[in-house]
Structures are given as C-alpha cells and as structure tokens.
C-alpha cells in the first residue's frame, strides 16, 4: 500500500484529523492519538493490539509486523505500509476508532456501515 492509500483509509474514519509528528503524518481523533507514520521505517503505529496478538502477528507476517524497544511495553504493533493489506489496516483502525471516538460517532458510523452493506 502506498502512503496516499494509507492516508485515504485513515481519513475515511469520521472525525480523524491529520497533523504532523516528528516530521511525518500523524492522525488524531477526538484529540487523541489515532495512528502515525514513523520516519525510521515507514511503519504505522497501530494501537489496541494485545501483547499476545502482537507476537502472533510478528510470527505470522514478520515482513509486515514488528516493534522496537520503545514500544515493548505498549499494547501496539508497528506495521510496514508497503506490505500491510488495506483490509487489515481498516480492521486495526476500527478498533482504535471504537476506543477513542465519542459514543454518538461510533453509533452513527455503525448505522452508516450497516446501511452500506
């Protein structure tokens, strides 16, 4: 996936705002961290990933999923965008959306998704 494709997926979630962090694209929702693209390796920081799931992802797809010592104590995984499947990105971001968006926004988004199905 390209950076532009990644950005389009991230911004498809209602209320997500783009900014800059460490000179790279960063995204917030409701004033809270949503995801960001790391300068060091063109990886996204994906939150709401348990430590067990992170280990499983890294074992199953080591070319895509990884983490650094900085992130070892955080429930997240790093994902290289060039090999990350767009559907997987949507799924990871939906978890984060449900965690940080206002309940009314989640309810409206769910209704919109159901209507479009």
Biopython code that builds the backbone (N, CA, C, O; Angstrom):
import numpy as np
from Bio.PDB.StructureBuilder import StructureBuilder

atoms = [
    (1, "UNK", "N", (0.853, -1.165, 0.000)),
    (1, "UNK", "CA", (0.000, 0.000, 0.000)),
    (1, "UNK", "C", (0.901, 1.232, 0.000)),
    (1, "UNK", "O", (1.960, 1.245, 0.629)),
    (2, "UNK", "N", (0.472, 2.239, -0.699)),
    (2, "UNK", "CA", (1.243, 3.482, -0.739)),
    (2, "UNK", "C", (0.853, 4.383, 0.435)),
    (2, "UNK", "O", (-0.145, 4.142, 1.114)),
    (3, "UNK", "N", (1.645, 5.409, 0.658)),
    (3, "UNK", "CA", (1.329, 6.372, 1.718)),
    (3, "UNK", "C", (0.003, 7.070, 1.429)),
    (3, "UNK", "O", (-0.762, 7.340, 2.354)),
    (4, "UNK", "N", (-0.280, 7.363, 0.171)),
    (4, "UNK", "CA", (-1.551, 8.006, -0.183)),
    (4, "UNK", "C", (-2.737, 7.081, 0.075)),
    (4, "UNK", "O", (-3.776, 7.527, 0.561)),
    (5, "UNK", "N", (-2.590, 5.800, -0.247)),
    (5, "UNK", "CA", (-3.661, 4.831, 0.027)),
    (5, "UNK", "C", (-3.885, 4.700, 1.527)),
    (5, "UNK", "O", (-5.026, 4.655, 1.988)),
    (6, "UNK", "N", (-2.795, 4.639, 2.289)),
    (6, "UNK", "CA", (-2.892, 4.560, 3.745)),
    (6, "UNK", "C", (-3.634, 5.775, 4.286)),
    (6, "UNK", "O", (-4.540, 5.644, 5.109)),
    (7, "UNK", "N", (-3.247, 6.946, 3.824)),
    (7, "UNK", "CA", (-3.855, 8.193, 4.293)),
    (7, "UNK", "C", (-5.356, 8.208, 3.997)),
    (7, "UNK", "O", (-6.144, 8.633, 4.842)),
    (8, "UNK", "N", (-5.756, 7.754, 2.819)),
    (8, "UNK", "CA", (-7.173, 7.720, 2.457)),
    (8, "UNK", "C", (-7.959, 6.814, 3.398)),
    (8, "UNK", "O", (-9.076, 7.150, 3.792)),
    (9, "UNK", "N", (-7.390, 5.680, 3.755)),
    (9, "UNK", "CA", (-8.067, 4.763, 4.677)),
    (9, "UNK", "C", (-8.187, 5.402, 6.055)),
    (9, "UNK", "O", (-9.260, 5.378, 6.658)),
    (10, "UNK", "N", (-7.106, 5.966, 6.552)),
    (10, "UNK", "CA", (-7.124, 6.584, 7.884)),
    (10, "UNK", "C", (-8.165, 7.698, 7.933)),
    (10, "UNK", "O", (-8.947, 7.780, 8.881)),
    (11, "UNK", "N", (-8.175, 8.552, 6.917)),
    (11, "UNK", "CA", (-9.092, 9.694, 6.915)),
    (11, "UNK", "C", (-10.534, 9.307, 6.593)),
    (11, "UNK", "O", (-11.424, 10.154, 6.666)),
    (12, "UNK", "N", (-10.782, 8.044, 6.238)),
    (12, "UNK", "CA", (-12.157, 7.600, 5.987)),
    (12, "UNK", "C", (-12.947, 7.445, 7.280)),
    (12, "UNK", "O", (-14.173, 7.332, 7.243)),
    (13, "UNK", "N", (-12.271, 7.437, 8.412)),
    (13, "UNK", "CA", (-12.962, 7.357, 9.699)),
    (13, "UNK", "C", (-13.402, 8.764, 10.106)),
    (13, "UNK", "O", (-12.593, 9.692, 10.097)),
    (14, "UNK", "N", (-14.680, 8.926, 10.463)),
    (14, "UNK", "CA", (-15.190, 10.265, 10.765)),
    (14, "UNK", "C", (-14.481, 10.914, 11.948)),
    (14, "UNK", "O", (-14.248, 10.288, 12.983)),
    (15, "UNK", "N", (-14.150, 12.175, 11.763)),
    (15, "UNK", "CA", (-13.539, 12.949, 12.840)),
    (15, "UNK", "C", (-12.030, 12.883, 12.905)),
    (15, "UNK", "O", (-11.423, 13.591, 13.708)),
    (16, "UNK", "N", (-11.402, 12.053, 12.084)),
    (16, "UNK", "CA", (-9.942, 11.940, 12.107)),
    (16, "UNK", "C", (-9.338, 13.192, 11.479)),
    (16, "UNK", "O", (-9.767, 13.646, 10.419)),
    (17, "UNK", "N", (-8.344, 13.730, 12.152)),
    (17, "UNK", "CA", (-7.661, 14.929, 11.679)),
    (17, "UNK", "C", (-6.189, 14.619, 11.456)),
    (17, "UNK", "O", (-5.552, 13.923, 12.246)),
    (18, "UNK", "N", (-5.668, 15.155, 10.360)),
    (18, "UNK", "CA", (-4.257, 14.938, 10.035)),
    (18, "UNK", "C", (-3.402, 16.042, 10.631)),
    (18, "UNK", "O", (-3.790, 17.210, 10.647)),
    (19, "UNK", "N", (-2.253, 15.661, 11.113)),
    (19, "UNK", "CA", (-1.272, 16.609, 11.616)),
    (19, "UNK", "C", (0.115, 16.104, 11.272)),
    (19, "UNK", "O", (0.287, 15.273, 10.380)),
    (20, "UNK", "N", (1.091, 16.609, 11.982)),
    (20, "UNK", "CA", (2.476, 16.204, 11.771)),
    (20, "UNK", "C", (3.091, 15.895, 13.127)),
    (20, "UNK", "O", (2.911, 16.639, 14.092)),
    (21, "UNK", "N", (3.813, 14.796, 13.184)),
    (21, "UNK", "CA", (4.538, 14.398, 14.384)),
    (21, "UNK", "C", (5.898, 13.879, 13.941)),
    (21, "UNK", "O", (5.982, 12.975, 13.110)),
    (22, "UNK", "N", (6.945, 14.439, 14.487)),
    (22, "UNK", "CA", (8.306, 14.055, 14.100)),
    (22, "UNK", "C", (8.527, 14.222, 12.597)),
    (22, "UNK", "O", (9.281, 13.462, 11.990)),
    (23, "UNK", "N", (7.873, 15.214, 12.001)),
    (23, "UNK", "CA", (8.040, 15.489, 10.582)),
    (23, "UNK", "C", (7.310, 14.540, 9.651)),
    (23, "UNK", "O", (7.530, 14.574, 8.440)),
    (24, "UNK", "N", (6.450, 13.700, 10.190)),
    (24, "UNK", "CA", (5.722, 12.712, 9.389)),
    (24, "UNK", "C", (4.226, 12.820, 9.671)),
    (24, "UNK", "O", (3.823, 13.398, 10.680)),
    (25, "UNK", "N", (3.392, 12.256, 8.770)),
    (25, "UNK", "CA", (1.950, 12.308, 9.000)),
    (25, "UNK", "C", (1.559, 11.638, 10.321)),
    (25, "UNK", "O", (2.039, 10.559, 10.668)),
    (26, "UNK", "N", (0.684, 12.313, 11.027)),
    (26, "UNK", "CA", (0.155, 11.817, 12.289)),
    (26, "UNK", "C", (-1.337, 12.112, 12.288)),
    (26, "UNK", "O", (-1.779, 13.108, 11.715)),
    (27, "UNK", "N", (-2.104, 11.255, 12.925)),
    (27, "UNK", "CA", (-3.556, 11.403, 12.881)),
    (27, "UNK", "C", (-4.124, 11.310, 14.290)),
    (27, "UNK", "O", (-3.722, 10.468, 15.093)),
    (28, "UNK", "N", (-5.076, 12.206, 14.567)),
    (28, "UNK", "CA", (-5.746, 12.227, 15.862)),
    (28, "UNK", "C", (-7.244, 12.116, 15.647)),
    (28, "UNK", "O", (-7.779, 12.473, 14.598)),
    (29, "UNK", "N", (-7.895, 11.612, 16.673)),
    (29, "UNK", "CA", (-9.347, 11.519, 16.687)),
    (29, "UNK", "C", (-9.808, 11.955, 18.060)),
    (29, "UNK", "O", (-9.375, 11.411, 19.076)),
    (30, "UNK", "N", (-10.683, 12.933, 18.085)),
    (30, "UNK", "CA", (-11.202, 13.397, 19.364)),
    (30, "UNK", "C", (-10.075, 13.910, 20.261)),
    (30, "UNK", "O", (-10.152, 13.813, 21.486)),
    (31, "UNK", "N", (-9.035, 14.454, 19.642)),
    (31, "UNK", "CA", (-7.897, 14.980, 20.390)),
    (31, "UNK", "C", (-6.938, 13.924, 20.900)),
    (31, "UNK", "O", (-5.998, 14.242, 21.628)),
    (32, "UNK", "N", (-7.163, 12.668, 20.528)),
    (32, "UNK", "CA", (-6.321, 11.562, 20.999)),
    (32, "UNK", "C", (-5.578, 10.924, 19.828)),
    (32, "UNK", "O", (-6.023, 10.971, 18.681)),
    (33, "UNK", "N", (-4.451, 10.335, 20.148)),
    (33, "UNK", "CA", (-3.641, 9.648, 19.145)),
    (33, "UNK", "C", (-4.471, 8.580, 18.442)),
    (33, "UNK", "O", (-5.146, 7.783, 19.093)),
    (34, "UNK", "N", (-4.421, 8.567, 17.112)),
    (34, "UNK", "CA", (-5.103, 7.547, 16.318)),
    (34, "UNK", "C", (-4.069, 6.636, 15.667)),
    (34, "UNK", "O", (-4.102, 5.423, 15.870)),
    (35, "UNK", "N", (-3.163, 7.197, 14.899)),
    (35, "UNK", "CA", (-2.024, 6.466, 14.338)),
    (35, "UNK", "C", (-1.036, 7.485, 13.778)),
    (35, "UNK", "O", (-1.363, 8.661, 13.615)),
    (36, "UNK", "N", (0.158, 7.023, 13.491)),
    (36, "UNK", "CA", (1.145, 7.890, 12.842)),
    (36, "UNK", "C", (2.097, 7.038, 12.023)),
    (36, "UNK", "O", (2.283, 5.849, 12.278)),
    (37, "UNK", "N", (2.690, 7.683, 11.037)),
    (37, "UNK", "CA", (3.664, 7.024, 10.174)),
    (37, "UNK", "C", (5.060, 7.363, 10.675)),
    (37, "UNK", "O", (5.442, 8.530, 10.748)),
    (38, "UNK", "N", (5.809, 6.331, 11.017)),
    (38, "UNK", "CA", (7.160, 6.533, 11.549)),
    (38, "UNK", "C", (8.143, 6.882, 10.435)),
    (38, "UNK", "O", (8.110, 6.297, 9.353)),
    (39, "UNK", "N", (9.001, 7.827, 10.714)),
    (39, "UNK", "CA", (10.034, 8.256, 9.764)),
    (39, "UNK", "C", (11.078, 7.155, 9.566)),
    (39, "UNK", "O", (11.578, 6.963, 8.458)),
    (40, "UNK", "N", (11.398, 6.445, 10.622)),
    (40, "UNK", "CA", (12.513, 5.497, 10.605)),
    (40, "UNK", "C", (12.330, 4.346, 9.624)),
    (40, "UNK", "O", (13.302, 3.873, 9.035)),
    (41, "UNK", "N", (11.085, 3.889, 9.444)),
    (41, "UNK", "CA", (10.893, 2.671, 8.652)),
    (41, "UNK", "C", (9.572, 2.629, 7.882)),
    (41, "UNK", "O", (9.148, 1.558, 7.446)),
    (42, "UNK", "N", (8.922, 3.770, 7.709)),
    (42, "UNK", "CA", (7.625, 3.816, 7.022)),
    (42, "UNK", "C", (6.646, 2.783, 7.576)),
    (42, "UNK", "O", (5.949, 2.096, 6.829)),
    (43, "UNK", "N", (6.614, 2.693, 8.895)),
    (43, "UNK", "CA", (5.668, 1.817, 9.571)),
    (43, "UNK", "C", (4.632, 2.653, 10.303)),
    (43, "UNK", "O", (4.924, 3.740, 10.802)),
    (44, "UNK", "N", (3.418, 2.122, 10.355)),
    (44, "UNK", "CA", (2.360, 2.745, 11.139)),
    (44, "UNK", "C", (2.388, 2.204, 12.557)),
    (44, "UNK", "O", (2.685, 1.029, 12.774)),
    (45, "UNK", "N", (2.083, 3.050, 13.510)),
    (45, "UNK", "CA", (1.897, 2.630, 14.894)),
    (45, "UNK", "C", (0.418, 2.280, 15.027)),
    (45, "UNK", "O", (-0.444, 3.151, 14.905)),
    (46, "UNK", "N", (0.128, 1.014, 15.276)),
    (46, "UNK", "CA", (-1.249, 0.544, 15.399)),
    (46, "UNK", "C", (-1.529, 0.173, 16.849)),
    (46, "UNK", "O", (-0.909, -0.737, 17.401)),
    (47, "UNK", "N", (-2.465, 0.886, 17.455)),
    (47, "UNK", "CA", (-2.800, 0.677, 18.857)),
    (47, "UNK", "C", (-3.887, -0.389, 19.003)),
    (47, "UNK", "O", (-4.421, -0.903, 18.020)),
    (48, "UNK", "N", (-4.195, -0.702, 20.267)),
    (48, "UNK", "CA", (-5.242, -1.672, 20.624)),
    (48, "UNK", "C", (-4.878, -3.083, 20.174)),
    (48, "UNK", "O", (-5.747, -3.854, 19.766)),
    (49, "UNK", "N", (-3.604, -3.415, 20.248)),
    (49, "UNK", "CA", (-3.122, -4.753, 19.898)),
    (49, "UNK", "C", (-2.497, -5.348, 21.155)),
    (49, "UNK", "O", (-1.527, -4.809, 21.687)),
    (50, "UNK", "N", (-3.053, -6.454, 21.625)),
    (50, "UNK", "CA", (-2.528, -7.075, 22.844)),
    (50, "UNK", "C", (-1.117, -7.611, 22.599)),
    (50, "UNK", "O", (-0.696, -7.795, 21.456)),
    (51, "UNK", "N", (-0.409, -7.852, 23.676)),
    (51, "UNK", "CA", (0.949, -8.383, 23.559)),
    (51, "UNK", "C", (0.940, -9.759, 22.890)),
    (51, "UNK", "O", (1.808, -10.059, 22.070)),
    (52, "UNK", "N", (-0.042, -10.593, 23.242)),
    (52, "UNK", "CA", (-0.139, -11.916, 22.624)),
    (52, "UNK", "C", (-0.433, -11.811, 21.128)),
    (52, "UNK", "O", (0.161, -12.524, 20.319)),
    (53, "UNK", "N", (-1.350, -10.920, 20.772)),
    (53, "UNK", "CA", (-1.666, -10.745, 19.356)),
    (53, "UNK", "C", (-0.454, -10.205, 18.599)),
    (53, "UNK", "O", (-0.178, -10.623, 17.475)),
    (54, "UNK", "N", (0.259, -9.281, 19.220)),
    (54, "UNK", "CA", (1.460, -8.727, 18.575)),
    (54, "UNK", "C", (2.456, -9.838, 18.262)),
    (54, "UNK", "O", (3.002, -9.889, 17.160)),
    (55, "UNK", "N", (2.693, -10.717, 19.211)),
    (55, "UNK", "CA", (3.622, -11.834, 18.987)),
    (55, "UNK", "C", (3.144, -12.724, 17.840)),
    (55, "UNK", "O", (3.933, -13.143, 16.993)),
    (56, "UNK", "N", (1.847, -13.004, 17.826)),
    (56, "UNK", "CA", (1.287, -13.848, 16.771)),
    (56, "UNK", "C", (1.436, -13.179, 15.404)),
    (56, "UNK", "O", (1.804, -13.834, 14.429)),
    (57, "UNK", "N", (1.152, -11.882, 15.333)),
    (57, "UNK", "CA", (1.275, -11.154, 14.064)),
    (57, "UNK", "C", (2.714, -11.154, 13.560)),
    (57, "UNK", "O", (2.961, -11.361, 12.372)),
    (58, "UNK", "N", (3.660, -10.920, 14.467)),
    (58, "UNK", "CA", (5.071, -10.882, 14.059)),
    (58, "UNK", "C", (5.552, -12.249, 13.604)),
    (58, "UNK", "O", (6.389, -12.351, 12.707)),
    (59, "UNK", "N", (5.030, -13.290, 14.215)),
    (59, "UNK", "CA", (5.412, -14.645, 13.806)),
    (59, "UNK", "C", (4.785, -15.000, 12.456)),
    (59, "UNK", "O", (5.435, -15.613, 11.609)),
    (60, "UNK", "N", (3.526, -14.617, 12.259)),
    (60, "UNK", "CA", (2.814, -14.958, 11.026)),
    (60, "UNK", "C", (3.282, -14.127, 9.831)),
    (60, "UNK", "O", (3.380, -14.637, 8.715)),
    (61, "UNK", "N", (3.570, -12.841, 10.070)),
    (61, "UNK", "CA", (3.959, -11.942, 8.976)),
    (61, "UNK", "C", (5.125, -11.050, 9.406)),
    (61, "UNK", "O", (4.947, -9.848, 9.599)),
    (62, "UNK", "N", (6.318, -11.634, 9.558)),
    (62, "UNK", "CA", (7.463, -10.852, 10.041)),
    (62, "UNK", "C", (7.905, -9.742, 9.087)),
    (62, "UNK", "O", (8.558, -8.789, 9.512)),
    (63, "UNK", "N", (7.563, -9.854, 7.826)),
    (63, "UNK", "CA", (7.899, -8.797, 6.879)),
    (63, "UNK", "C", (7.011, -7.574, 7.011)),
    (63, "UNK", "O", (7.343, -6.499, 6.511)),
    (64, "UNK", "N", (5.887, -7.737, 7.683)),
    (64, "UNK", "CA", (4.938, -6.634, 7.859)),
    (64, "UNK", "C", (4.948, -6.104, 9.284)),
    (64, "UNK", "O", (5.066, -4.898, 9.501)),
    (65, "UNK", "N", (4.825, -7.003, 10.258)),
    (65, "UNK", "CA", (4.641, -6.578, 11.646)),
    (65, "UNK", "C", (5.931, -6.701, 12.448)),
    (65, "UNK", "O", (6.669, -7.678, 12.321)),
    (66, "UNK", "N", (6.189, -5.693, 13.274)),
    (66, "UNK", "CA", (7.387, -5.677, 14.116)),
    (66, "UNK", "C", (7.168, -4.669, 15.238)),
    (66, "UNK", "O", (6.119, -4.028, 15.303)),
    (67, "UNK", "N", (8.151, -4.527, 16.119)),
    (67, "UNK", "CA", (8.143, -3.459, 17.109)),
    (67, "UNK", "C", (9.572, -3.167, 17.509)),
    (67, "UNK", "O", (10.485, -3.942, 17.224)),
    (68, "UNK", "N", (9.754, -2.049, 18.166)),
    (68, "UNK", "CA", (11.076, -1.657, 18.647)),
    (68, "UNK", "C", (11.046, -1.628, 20.166)),
    (68, "UNK", "O", (9.979, -1.715, 20.774)),
    (69, "UNK", "N", (12.200, -1.509, 20.768)),
    (69, "UNK", "CA", (12.291, -1.485, 22.230)),
    (69, "UNK", "C", (11.418, -0.383, 22.824)),
    (69, "UNK", "O", (10.856, -0.557, 23.905)),
    (70, "UNK", "N", (11.302, 0.731, 22.141)),
    (70, "UNK", "CA", (10.481, 1.837, 22.643)),
    (70, "UNK", "C", (9.026, 1.414, 22.863)),
    (70, "UNK", "O", (8.378, 1.895, 23.792)),
    (71, "UNK", "N", (8.516, 0.530, 22.029)),
    (71, "UNK", "CA", (7.104, 0.140, 22.073)),
    (71, "UNK", "C", (6.845, -1.155, 22.842)),
    (71, "UNK", "O", (5.705, -1.616, 22.897)),
    (72, "UNK", "N", (7.878, -1.745, 23.433)),
    (72, "UNK", "CA", (7.709, -3.076, 24.031)),
    (72, "UNK", "C", (6.674, -3.122, 25.146)),
    (72, "UNK", "O", (6.053, -4.163, 25.358)),
    (73, "UNK", "N", (6.474, -2.024, 25.861)),
    (73, "UNK", "CA", (5.524, -2.016, 26.975)),
    (73, "UNK", "C", (4.170, -1.415, 26.612)),
    (73, "UNK", "O", (3.339, -1.180, 27.489)),
    (74, "UNK", "N", (3.946, -1.167, 25.338)),
    (74, "UNK", "CA", (2.686, -0.579, 24.884)),
    (74, "UNK", "C", (1.873, -1.609, 24.106)),
    (74, "UNK", "O", (2.446, -2.414, 23.370)),
    (75, "UNK", "N", (0.550, -1.598, 24.254)),
    (75, "UNK", "CA", (-0.301, -2.538, 23.506)),
    (75, "UNK", "C", (-0.471, -2.077, 22.060)),
    (75, "UNK", "O", (-1.521, -1.570, 21.666)),
    (76, "UNK", "N", (0.584, -2.267, 21.291)),
    (76, "UNK", "CA", (0.577, -1.825, 19.897)),
    (76, "UNK", "C", (1.524, -2.696, 19.083)),
    (76, "UNK", "O", (2.288, -3.500, 19.618)),
    (77, "UNK", "N", (1.446, -2.506, 17.780)),
    (77, "UNK", "CA", (2.367, -3.166, 16.863)),
    (77, "UNK", "C", (2.714, -2.152, 15.776)),
    (77, "UNK", "O", (1.930, -1.249, 15.483)),
    (78, "UNK", "N", (3.871, -2.306, 15.194)),
    (78, "UNK", "CA", (4.275, -1.484, 14.057)),
    (78, "UNK", "C", (4.030, -2.300, 12.791)),
    (78, "UNK", "O", (4.301, -3.500, 12.756)),
    (79, "UNK", "N", (3.515, -1.641, 11.753)),
    (79, "UNK", "CA", (3.212, -2.343, 10.502)),
    (79, "UNK", "C", (3.788, -1.566, 9.324)),
    (79, "UNK", "O", (3.486, -0.388, 9.136)),
    (80, "UNK", "N", (4.617, -2.241, 8.537)),
    (80, "UNK", "CA", (5.204, -1.617, 7.342)),
    (80, "UNK", "C", (4.110, -1.434, 6.291)),
    (80, "UNK", "O", (3.466, -2.399, 5.880)),
    (81, "UNK", "N", (3.908, -0.188, 5.861)),
    (81, "UNK", "CA", (2.769, 0.066, 4.971)),
    (81, "UNK", "C", (2.930, -0.582, 3.604)),
    (81, "UNK", "O", (1.930, -0.893, 2.957)),
    (82, "UNK", "N", (4.150, -0.792, 3.149)),
    (82, "UNK", "CA", (4.320, -1.371, 1.811)),
    (82, "UNK", "C", (3.841, -2.811, 1.725)),
    (82, "UNK", "O", (3.570, -3.302, 0.629)),
    (83, "UNK", "N", (3.729, -3.503, 2.862)),
    (83, "UNK", "CA", (3.252, -4.887, 2.833)),
    (83, "UNK", "C", (1.969, -5.100, 3.640)),
    (83, "UNK", "O", (1.472, -6.223, 3.719)),
    (84, "UNK", "N", (1.435, -4.043, 4.233)),
    (84, "UNK", "CA", (0.203, -4.154, 5.021)),
    (84, "UNK", "C", (-1.009, -4.182, 4.096)),
    (84, "UNK", "O", (-1.143, -3.333, 3.215)),
    (85, "UNK", "N", (-1.879, -5.147, 4.296)),
    (85, "UNK", "CA", (-3.091, -5.268, 3.490)),
    (85, "UNK", "C", (-4.078, -4.170, 3.903)),
    (85, "UNK", "O", (-4.280, -3.947, 5.097)),
    (86, "UNK", "N", (-4.693, -3.485, 2.936)),
    (86, "UNK", "CA", (-5.634, -2.412, 3.264)),
    (86, "UNK", "C", (-6.776, -2.849, 4.187)),
    (86, "UNK", "O", (-7.180, -2.092, 5.070)),
    (87, "UNK", "N", (-7.291, -4.051, 3.992)),
    (87, "UNK", "CA", (-8.361, -4.551, 4.861)),
    (87, "UNK", "C", (-7.892, -4.733, 6.292)),
    (87, "UNK", "O", (-8.638, -4.468, 7.235)),
    (88, "UNK", "N", (-6.666, -5.181, 6.454)),
    (88, "UNK", "CA", (-6.104, -5.311, 7.804)),
    (88, "UNK", "C", (-5.973, -3.948, 8.462)),
    (88, "UNK", "O", (-6.289, -3.794, 9.642)),
    (89, "UNK", "N", (-5.512, -2.964, 7.709)),
    (89, "UNK", "CA", (-5.394, -1.618, 8.267)),
    (89, "UNK", "C", (-6.752, -1.121, 8.740)),
    (89, "UNK", "O", (-6.862, -0.583, 9.842)),
    (90, "UNK", "N", (-7.784, -1.294, 7.927)),
    (90, "UNK", "CA", (-9.131, -0.861, 8.326)),
    (90, "UNK", "C", (-9.549, -1.531, 9.631)),
    (90, "UNK", "O", (-10.106, -0.882, 10.517)),
    (91, "UNK", "N", (-9.279, -2.828, 9.748)),
    (91, "UNK", "CA", (-9.665, -3.553, 10.963)),
    (91, "UNK", "C", (-8.941, -3.025, 12.195)),
    (91, "UNK", "O", (-9.563, -2.827, 13.239)),
    (92, "UNK", "N", (-7.637, -2.794, 12.087)),
    (92, "UNK", "CA", (-6.887, -2.249, 13.221)),
    (92, "UNK", "C", (-7.399, -0.864, 13.592)),
    (92, "UNK", "O", (-7.565, -0.554, 14.771)),
    (93, "UNK", "N", (-7.649, -0.037, 12.590)),
    (93, "UNK", "CA", (-8.111, 1.325, 12.862)),
    (93, "UNK", "C", (-9.526, 1.345, 13.424)),
    (93, "UNK", "O", (-9.865, 2.224, 14.216)),
    (94, "UNK", "N", (-10.348, 0.393, 13.026)),
    (94, "UNK", "CA", (-11.703, 0.341, 13.586)),
    (94, "UNK", "C", (-11.650, 0.107, 15.093)),
    (94, "UNK", "O", (-12.431, 0.696, 15.841)),
    (95, "UNK", "N", (-10.748, -0.737, 15.534)),
    (95, "UNK", "CA", (-10.589, -0.958, 16.983)),
    (95, "UNK", "C", (-10.278, 0.354, 17.696)),
    (95, "UNK", "O", (-10.889, 0.691, 18.711)),
    (96, "UNK", "N", (-9.315, 1.083, 17.139)),
    (96, "UNK", "CA", (-8.907, 2.349, 17.752)),
    (96, "UNK", "C", (-10.049, 3.367, 17.689)),
    (96, "UNK", "O", (-10.285, 4.103, 18.647)),
    (97, "UNK", "N", (-10.750, 3.402, 16.564)),
    (97, "UNK", "CA", (-11.895, 4.295, 16.417)),
    (97, "UNK", "C", (-12.913, 4.034, 17.520)),
    (97, "UNK", "O", (-13.382, 4.968, 18.170)),
    (98, "UNK", "N", (-13.251, 2.781, 17.729)),
    (98, "UNK", "CA", (-14.241, 2.430, 18.749)),
    (98, "UNK", "C", (-13.771, 2.810, 20.153)),
    (98, "UNK", "O", (-14.592, 3.080, 21.029)),
    (99, "UNK", "N", (-12.488, 2.832, 20.365)),
    (99, "UNK", "CA", (-11.927, 3.158, 21.680)),
    (99, "UNK", "C", (-11.925, 4.667, 21.947)),
    (99, "UNK", "O", (-12.226, 5.086, 23.064)),
    (100, "UNK", "N", (-11.595, 5.489, 20.951)),
    (100, "UNK", "CA", (-11.390, 6.915, 21.225)),
    (100, "UNK", "C", (-12.482, 7.841, 20.686)),
    (100, "UNK", "O", (-12.556, 8.997, 21.101)),
    (101, "UNK", "N", (-13.320, 7.367, 19.783)),
    (101, "UNK", "CA", (-14.392, 8.222, 19.257)),
    (101, "UNK", "C", (-15.504, 8.362, 20.295)),
    (101, "UNK", "O", (-15.657, 7.521, 21.180)),
    (102, "UNK", "N", (-16.263, 9.424, 20.168)),
    (102, "UNK", "CA", (-17.436, 9.604, 21.026)),
    (102, "UNK", "C", (-18.444, 8.514, 20.697)),
    (102, "UNK", "O", (-18.542, 8.066, 19.555)),
    (103, "UNK", "N", (-19.193, 8.093, 21.712)),
    (103, "UNK", "CA", (-20.162, 7.011, 21.509)),
    (103, "UNK", "C", (-21.162, 7.352, 20.411)),
    (103, "UNK", "O", (-21.561, 6.481, 19.638)),
    (104, "UNK", "N", (-21.563, 8.609, 20.344)),
    (104, "UNK", "CA", (-22.515, 9.012, 19.302)),
    (104, "UNK", "C", (-21.897, 8.863, 17.909)),
    (104, "UNK", "O", (-22.595, 8.507, 16.960)),
    (105, "UNK", "N", (-20.608, 9.129, 17.781)),
    (105, "UNK", "CA", (-19.922, 8.983, 16.495)),
    (105, "UNK", "C", (-19.826, 7.514, 16.100)),
    (105, "UNK", "O", (-19.994, 7.168, 14.930)),
    (106, "UNK", "N", (-19.557, 6.654, 17.071)),
    (106, "UNK", "CA", (-19.487, 5.214, 16.794)),
    (106, "UNK", "C", (-20.856, 4.699, 16.368)),
    (106, "UNK", "O", (-20.965, 3.919, 15.422)),
    (107, "UNK", "N", (-21.897, 5.137, 17.066)),
    (107, "UNK", "CA", (-23.259, 4.706, 16.737)),
    (107, "UNK", "C", (-23.635, 5.149, 15.322)),
    (107, "UNK", "O", (-24.201, 4.366, 14.559)),
    (108, "UNK", "N", (-23.328, 6.390, 14.969)),
    (108, "UNK", "CA", (-23.625, 6.898, 13.626)),
    (108, "UNK", "C", (-22.821, 6.148, 12.569)),
    (108, "UNK", "O", (-23.339, 5.830, 11.498)),
    (109, "UNK", "N", (-21.557, 5.868, 12.870)),
    (109, "UNK", "CA", (-20.703, 5.146, 11.926)),
    (109, "UNK", "C", (-21.223, 3.724, 11.715)),
    (109, "UNK", "O", (-21.259, 3.234, 10.587)),
    (110, "UNK", "N", (-21.628, 3.061, 12.808)),
    (110, "UNK", "CA", (-22.188, 1.712, 12.699)),
    (110, "UNK", "C", (-23.435, 1.706, 11.817)),
    (110, "UNK", "O", (-23.606, 0.819, 10.981)),
    (111, "UNK", "N", (-24.306, 2.702, 12.006)),
    (111, "UNK", "CA", (-25.527, 2.787, 11.199)),
    (111, "UNK", "C", (-25.177, 2.999, 9.726)),
    (111, "UNK", "O", (-25.804, 2.410, 8.845)),
    (112, "UNK", "N", (-24.194, 3.824, 9.466)),
    (112, "UNK", "CA", (-23.759, 4.084, 8.089)),
    (112, "UNK", "C", (-23.175, 2.823, 7.458)),
    (112, "UNK", "O", (-23.441, 2.529, 6.292)),
    (113, "UNK", "N", (-22.381, 2.081, 8.226)),
    (113, "UNK", "CA", (-21.784, 0.840, 7.714)),
    (113, "UNK", "C", (-22.866, -0.192, 7.417)),
    (113, "UNK", "O", (-22.806, -0.898, 6.410)),
    (114, "UNK", "N", (-23.857, -0.272, 8.308)),
    (114, "UNK", "CA", (-24.945, -1.232, 8.129)),
    (114, "UNK", "C", (-25.777, -0.877, 6.894)),
    (114, "UNK", "O", (-26.172, -1.761, 6.134)),
    (115, "UNK", "N", (-26.040, 0.407, 6.698)),
    (115, "UNK", "CA", (-26.830, 0.862, 5.549)),
    (115, "UNK", "C", (-26.104, 0.607, 4.235)),
    (115, "UNK", "O", (-26.734, 0.340, 3.212)),
    (116, "UNK", "N", (-24.777, 0.691, 4.266)),
    (116, "UNK", "CA", (-23.983, 0.485, 3.057)),
    (116, "UNK", "C", (-23.716, -0.970, 2.739)),
    (116, "UNK", "O", (-23.218, -1.286, 1.659)),
    (117, "UNK", "N", (-24.041, -1.861, 3.663)),
    (117, "UNK", "CA", (-23.749, -3.292, 3.479)),
    (117, "UNK", "C", (-24.724, -3.980, 2.568)),
    (117, "UNK", "O", (-24.600, -5.180, 2.323)),
]
sb = StructureBuilder()
sb.init_structure("model")
sb.init_model(0)
sb.init_chain("A")
sb.init_seg("    ")
for serial, (resi, resn, name, xyz) in enumerate(atoms, 1):
    if name == "N":
        sb.init_residue(resn, " ", resi, " ")
    sb.init_atom(name, np.array(xyz, "f"), 0.0, 1.0, " ", f" {name:<3s}", serial, name[0])
structure = sb.get_structure()
